[in-house]
Amino acid sequence: MNDYEKLKSILQDVKKAKTDLSDSINKINELFETFEDMNFDCDEELEEIDERIEELQDDLDDGEGDEAGINKEIEELKVQRTLVEEAVEILEDLQNEFENIADICDELDIG
């Protein structure tokens, strides 16, 4: 392969890499939007769970309602809260990954 053919091959490789990178950036942007929505949803869900647990605890303190039923609902909410907290941990890991990607993009001066 002569130098001219090598240059043509390099040009094709660079164009393919550029296209692949552009596709990857578009996919990452879509994933980031989904991440942001999920992050907001988790924060909102944690607030709702905490408010409901507080309401139920107030009902118990005031002697209102079925104690066994209230305690059962509180336990279910605590399990649900734990699951949401685990999701938040994953979202925090995702945020770190997105920050790493943003740093790489800054270094490459893209996106």
Secondary structure, 3 states (H helix, E strand, C coil): CCHHHHHHHHHHHHHHHHHHHHHHHHHHHHHHHHHHHHHHHHHHHHHHHHHHHHHHHHHHHHCCCCHHHHHHHHHHHHHHHHHHHHHHHHHHHHHHHHHHHHHHHHHHCCC
